[in-house]
Structure formats: structure tokens, C-alpha cells
Amino acid sequence: MDLKSLKMFVHLTQTLHFGKSAEASHVSTSTLSRIIQRLEAEVGCSLLHRDNRTVVLTDAGRLLQKYAEQQLEQWQLLQLSLNQQQAELQGKLHIYCSVTAAYSHLPHLLERFRQQHPLVEIVLTTGDAADAFDQVQQQAVDFAIGVKPENLSRMFYFHHIANVPLAVIAPTMACRVQQQLQDEVINWSKVPIILPEHGEARKRFEYWYRKKQQGKPNIYATVSGHEALVSMVALGCGVGIAPQVVVENSPVKDRVLYLPNVGDIQPFDLGICCLNQSRDQMLVKAFFKAIQ
């Protein structure tokens, strides 16, 4: 008892006219008659009383009508469910961010997206936040969490998510750096500095130090990533400028302190960046839709 035959039978029970139902089903009247006869053979009784003018359902016909309607409805629901599953987004979404951003910002951003698109695989790469735009430009990732540069290239789309304060940090341990910071007037040209290798944090330091007008800085070391910078400061190697969110999430946060009254530092404009040409890609588009 196939669905096509049941569908024709249900149509016939509604029209009670072989000619009209045959035409609607794109078969001949004789073909429709043979299909009904086959159904009657399968159920073992007559489904219709018919003569040259009228068609009337038998009791068995009315029972089969209800059964057929239920089967066709269940089939339609199954098709709808299968189509919805096939329409769900699948694939891999490649993301780049710093280690800190991976647990300070990314989980919240991904929560709704993961609920809406559970079949999408998240591929996460962590590294120096200063490399976020390079990762996107090289198309190594679909998007990255990074700091908006002063001059944003038109090739990038940037979605703001937070303002991140920065601070000058120093070690809490007794060391030469601490002694230098105890002076009534700090000679910043003598204080060892831990610097990021590149990126917006380094530019922030250059602006901040230039205002001191104390000659060239005493650069102790350059490091990749704010997390490493905080660790170097905690070891007593020098002072540095770091995002407060990195400090607060660092395992060595109790070994560094914020220096007060050392001048204002412009906060980071943290956001999600991707290539403008990638914004219409299904996974990227779905992600931005989920976070807005």
C-alpha cells in the first residue's frame, strides 16, 4: 500500500468522481480504477459503491480514508523535519583570539550561535592579539577578536564588543624595579620596560612614554602577547602596559599591581574583525546575526 495510491484514494474520497480525481492525479480513469481495485484487494473488502452516476464510500472506505489521511500527514511532517535538518548550517568556523579573550569574551559571543547552529564545528586558534588582523587578512581564519587600529583598512569589517582599559603594571615582589618606583620623582629612562613586539599596545606605550619627555626608554625585553608581558612583570623584570582584563585573568595577578597617577592611557576598542568580502559567507553571516 504505497503513498501515491493512498493520495489518489484520499482525493477520490473528496471528489467522489473518478474523472476529476484521475485528471488531478495525471492518470487515466482506467488507471485510477485499477489502483482502487488493488487497494480493495489489499484490505479484502469493497471501499466504494459505484455505478454509472455516483460514487459512495463504504464503511471500510471511510476507515481507510482516515488511515490514509493520517499516513499522508505523518509523511509530510517527516519530510518537513528532514528538510529542516538538511537546512541547518554545517561546516567549520575558524576563529582567532588571544588566550585571555578565549575565556573572557568568546564564550559569551558563541553561546547563542552554538544554540542556533549546533552542527557547526568551532576551530579556535589562540595567539598574540596583535596578530588578529594579519590572521584575517591572510584568510587563515574566518574572523578574529582584536583591537581596532587607528587607521582601519577598508578591506576589514569591525564589530565593536567592548572598551578595554589599560594600566601600567609593576611587580609586587621586592626587587630593583620596586626600589626605582619608590623615588619621589621616577626616572622613567632608568626603569626597565617590558614591551609587546608590535600592535596597538606598543603604540599606546609610545604615546604614553613620549609625554614623559625623559629620553629613550630602557627596554628590558619585548614579548609576544599580553599574557607573557604580565608574567615578565610578575617576575620582577620591569614594568609594562597591559589590558586590565588580561591582568585580572592572569594566574599571576597577585604578583603585580597597578601604578597610580602615571598618566592616562587610551583604552582598547575591542571587537570582531573579518574581511568585508567574507561577510556574506553563510557561517560568518550567521555568527554576526547571532551576536546582535
C-alpha positions as CSV (number, residue, x, y, z in Angstrom):
1,M,0.0,0.0,0.0
2,D,2.1,2.9,-1.3
3,L,1.7,6.6,-0.5
4,K,0.9,7.5,-4.1
5,S,-2.1,5.2,-4.2
6,L,-3.3,6.4,-0.8
7,K,-3.0,10.0,-2.0
8,M,-5.2,9.2,-5.1
9,F,-7.7,7.4,-2.9
10,V,-8.0,10.4,-0.5
11,H,-8.5,12.7,-3.4
12,L,-11.2,10.4,-4.8
13,T,-13.0,10.4,-1.4
14,Q,-13.1,14.2,-1.6
15,T,-14.4,14.5,-5.1
16,L,-16.3,11.2,-5.4
17,H,-15.7,11.5,-9.1
18,F,-13.2,9.2,-10.9
19,G,-12.8,11.6,-13.9
20,K,-11.9,14.6,-11.7
21,S,-9.5,12.6,-9.5
22,A,-7.8,10.9,-12.4
23,E,-7.2,14.3,-14.1
24,A,-5.8,15.8,-10.8
25,S,-3.5,12.8,-10.4
26,H,-2.4,12.9,-14.0
27,V,-3.5,9.4,-14.7
28,S,-6.3,7.9,-16.8
29,T,-9.7,6.9,-15.4
30,S,-8.9,3.3,-16.0
31,T,-5.6,3.5,-14.2
32,L,-7.3,5.1,-11.2
33,S,-9.9,2.4,-11.2
34,R,-7.2,-0.3,-11.2
35,I,-5.4,1.4,-8.3
36,I,-8.7,1.4,-6.3
37,Q,-9.2,-2.3,-7.1
38,R,-5.7,-3.1,-5.9
39,L,-6.4,-1.3,-2.6
40,E,-9.6,-3.2,-2.2
41,A,-7.7,-6.5,-2.8
42,E,-5.2,-5.5,-0.2
43,V,-7.8,-4.7,2.5
44,G,-10.0,-7.5,1.5
45,C,-13.3,-5.6,1.1
46,S,-15.0,-3.0,-1.1
47,L,-14.1,0.6,-0.5
48,L,-16.7,2.2,-2.8
49,H,-20.2,1.7,-4.0
50,R,-20.2,2.9,-7.6
51,D,-22.4,2.9,-10.6
52,N,-22.5,5.0,-13.8
53,R,-23.5,8.1,-11.9
54,T,-22.5,8.0,-8.3
55,V,-19.6,7.0,-6.0
56,V,-20.2,6.4,-2.3
57,L,-17.8,5.3,0.4
58,T,-18.4,2.1,2.2
59,D,-17.8,1.8,6.0
60,A,-14.4,0.2,5.1
61,G,-13.8,3.1,2.7
62,R,-14.3,5.7,5.4
63,L,-11.9,3.8,7.8
64,L,-9.3,3.6,5.1
65,Q,-9.8,7.3,4.3
66,K,-8.9,8.2,7.9
67,Y,-5.9,5.9,7.9
68,A,-4.7,7.3,4.5
69,E,-5.1,10.9,5.7
70,Q,-3.1,10.1,8.9
71,Q,-0.3,8.4,6.9
72,L,0.0,11.3,4.4
73,E,0.1,13.8,7.2
74,Q,2.8,11.8,9.0
75,W,4.8,11.7,5.8
76,Q,4.5,15.4,5.3
77,L,5.7,16.0,8.9
78,L,8.7,13.7,8.3
79,Q,9.6,15.5,5.1
80,L,9.4,18.9,6.8
81,S,11.6,17.6,9.7
82,L,14.2,16.2,7.2
83,N,14.2,19.4,5.2
84,Q,14.8,21.5,8.3
85,Q,17.7,19.3,9.3
86,Q,19.2,19.5,5.9
87,A,18.8,23.3,6.0
88,E,20.8,23.5,9.3
89,L,24.2,25.1,8.8
90,Q,27.2,22.8,8.8
91,G,30.9,23.3,8.3
92,K,33.8,24.8,10.2
93,L,34.1,28.3,11.6
94,H,37.7,29.3,12.1
95,I,38.3,31.8,14.9
96,Y,41.5,33.6,16.2
97,C,41.9,35.4,19.5
98,S,44.2,35.7,22.5
99,V,44.2,33.2,25.3
100,T,42.5,35.7,27.6
101,A,39.8,36.5,25.1
102,A,39.2,32.8,24.7
103,Y,37.6,32.8,28.1
104,S,36.8,36.4,28.8
105,H,34.8,37.3,25.7
106,L,34.5,34.3,23.3
107,P,32.2,32.0,25.3
108,H,29.5,34.7,25.6
109,L,29.8,35.5,21.9
110,L,29.5,31.9,20.8
111,E,26.7,30.8,23.2
112,R,23.7,31.9,21.1
113,F,25.4,30.9,17.9
114,R,26.1,27.4,19.2
115,Q,22.5,27.0,20.3
116,Q,21.2,28.0,16.9
117,H,23.7,26.1,14.8
118,P,24.9,23.0,16.8
119,L,26.2,21.3,13.7
120,V,28.9,23.9,13.0
121,E,32.4,22.9,14.2
122,I,34.3,25.7,16.0
123,V,38.1,25.7,15.2
124,L,39.9,28.0,17.6
125,T,43.4,29.3,17.3
126,T,45.0,31.4,20.1
127,G,47.9,33.7,19.9
128,D,49.0,37.3,20.2
129,A,46.1,39.7,20.0
130,A,48.3,42.0,17.9
131,D,48.2,39.4,15.1
132,A,44.4,39.3,14.8
133,F,44.1,41.4,11.7
134,D,47.0,39.6,10.0
135,Q,45.3,36.3,10.6
136,V,42.2,37.6,8.9
137,Q,44.0,39.2,6.0
138,Q,45.9,36.0,5.3
139,Q,42.5,34.2,5.4
140,A,43.9,31.8,7.9
141,V,40.6,32.3,9.9
142,D,37.1,33.5,9.2
143,F,37.2,36.2,11.9
144,A,39.3,37.2,14.9
145,I,38.9,39.1,18.1
146,G,41.3,42.1,18.0
147,V,41.9,45.7,18.8
148,K,40.7,48.3,16.3
149,P,43.7,50.1,14.8
150,E,43.9,53.8,14.4
151,N,43.5,53.5,10.6
152,L,41.3,50.6,9.7
153,S,41.7,49.4,6.2
154,R,38.6,49.2,4.0
155,M,39.2,45.5,3.5
156,F,38.1,44.8,7.0
157,Y,34.7,44.9,8.8
158,F,34.9,45.6,12.5
159,H,32.2,45.0,15.0
160,H,32.7,46.7,18.4
161,I,32.2,44.5,21.5
162,A,33.9,46.3,24.4
163,N,36.2,49.1,25.6
164,V,39.1,47.6,27.4
165,P,41.0,49.8,29.9
166,L,44.8,49.6,30.0
167,A,47.1,50.2,33.0
168,V,50.8,50.4,33.9
169,I,51.7,47.4,36.0
170,A,54.7,46.7,38.2
171,P,55.9,43.7,40.3
172,T,54.8,43.4,43.9
173,M,58.0,41.5,44.9
174,A,60.9,43.2,46.4
175,C,63.3,44.0,43.6
176,R,65.3,46.8,41.9
177,V,62.2,47.8,39.9
178,Q,60.2,48.3,43.1
179,Q,63.1,50.5,44.5
180,Q,63.1,52.7,41.4
181,L,59.4,53.2,41.7
182,Q,59.7,54.4,45.3
183,D,61.6,57.5,44.3
184,E,59.7,60.7,44.8
185,V,60.3,61.6,41.1
186,I,60.5,58.5,39.0
187,N,63.3,58.5,36.4
188,W,61.4,56.5,33.8
189,S,64.5,56.3,31.5
190,K,66.1,54.0,34.1
191,V,63.1,51.8,34.8
192,P,63.3,48.6,32.8
193,I,60.3,48.2,30.4
194,I,58.6,45.1,29.1
195,L,57.1,45.8,25.7
196,P,54.9,44.0,23.2
197,E,56.7,43.1,20.0
198,H,54.1,45.1,17.9
199,G,50.5,46.1,17.8
200,E,48.3,48.7,19.4
201,A,49.6,48.1,22.9
202,R,53.1,49.1,21.8
203,K,51.7,52.3,20.2
204,R,49.9,53.1,23.4
205,F,53.2,52.8,25.3
206,E,55.0,55.0,22.8
207,Y,52.3,57.7,23.2
208,W,52.4,57.4,27.0
209,Y,56.2,57.5,27.3
210,R,56.6,60.4,24.8
211,K,54.6,62.5,27.2
212,K,57.2,61.8,30.0
213,Q,59.9,63.6,27.9
214,Q,62.7,61.6,29.6
215,G,64.7,60.4,26.6
216,K,64.8,56.9,25.3
217,P,63.0,54.1,27.3
218,N,65.1,51.4,28.9
219,I,63.6,48.4,27.1
220,Y,64.4,45.2,29.0
221,A,62.6,42.8,26.7
222,T,59.9,42.5,24.0
223,V,57.4,39.7,24.2
224,S,54.6,38.2,22.1
225,G,51.2,38.5,23.8
226,H,49.9,40.4,26.8
227,E,49.8,37.3,28.9
228,A,53.6,36.9,28.6
229,L,54.1,40.5,29.4
230,V,52.2,40.2,32.7
231,S,54.3,37.2,33.6
232,M,57.5,39.0,32.9
233,V,56.4,41.9,35.1
234,A,55.4,39.5,37.8
235,L,58.9,38.1,37.8
236,G,60.3,41.5,38.6
237,C,61.9,42.1,35.2
238,G,60.3,45.5,34.7
239,V,57.1,47.4,34.2
240,G,54.7,47.3,31.3
241,I,51.4,48.4,29.9
242,A,48.7,45.7,29.8
243,P,44.9,45.4,29.4
244,Q,43.3,45.1,32.8
245,V,41.2,42.1,31.6
246,V,44.4,40.2,30.9
247,V,45.8,41.1,34.4
248,E,42.6,40.1,36.1
249,N,42.5,36.8,34.4
250,S,46.2,36.0,34.8
251,P,47.3,33.3,37.2
252,V,50.0,35.7,38.5
253,K,47.6,38.6,39.0
254,D,48.5,38.7,42.8
255,R,52.1,39.3,41.9
256,V,51.6,42.6,40.0
257,L,50.0,45.9,40.9
258,Y,48.6,48.9,39.1
259,L,50.7,52.0,39.3
260,P,48.5,55.1,40.2
261,N,49.0,58.6,38.9
262,V,51.2,57.7,36.0
263,G,49.2,59.3,33.2
264,D,46.1,58.3,31.2
265,I,46.2,55.6,28.6
266,Q,43.6,55.4,25.8
267,P,41.6,52.1,26.2
268,F,41.4,49.5,23.6
269,D,38.4,49.3,21.2
270,L,38.0,45.5,21.2
271,G,35.9,43.9,18.6
272,I,35.4,41.2,16.0
273,C,37.0,41.6,12.6
274,C,36.6,39.8,9.3
275,L,37.2,40.6,5.6
276,N,34.5,42.7,4.1
277,Q,34.4,40.2,1.2
278,S,33.6,37.4,3.7
279,R,30.6,39.0,5.4
280,D,28.1,37.3,3.0
281,Q,29.5,33.8,3.7
282,M,26.8,31.8,5.4
283,L,28.7,30.9,8.5
284,V,30.1,34.4,9.1
285,K,26.8,36.0,8.4
286,A,25.0,33.6,10.8
287,F,27.6,34.4,13.5
288,F,27.2,38.2,13.3
289,K,23.4,37.7,13.2
290,A,23.6,35.6,16.4
291,I,25.6,38.2,18.4
292,Q,23.5,41.2,17.5
